Amino acid sequence: MKLTRLVGQCDEGECPTIFATDRGTLVVQGARVADHGQEIPAHETMVEIPIELIRKAIRDNLI
């Protein structure tokens, strides 16, 4: 899978970031959430990102 960085909170890539894939999907980098209390499949995880990251992506017409 090829990832293309759309928007992030820093330039180094070690912070919340949204990527586009070459499969027409999005990948989100963020902090893994362990105490969510939700039932999710074993092959999935939940991540937390700042709402401002989504707002920035929308403002910049990236998603």
Number of C-alpha atoms within 10 A of each C-alpha: 5 8 14 12 14 16 21 21 16 10 9 7 12 11 14 18 22 24 18 18 14 11 9 6 9 15 14 16 16 16 13 12 11 10 7 10 7 8 6 10 7 6 5 7 10 14 14 12 17 12 8 11 16 17 12 15 16 12 10 11 9 13 14
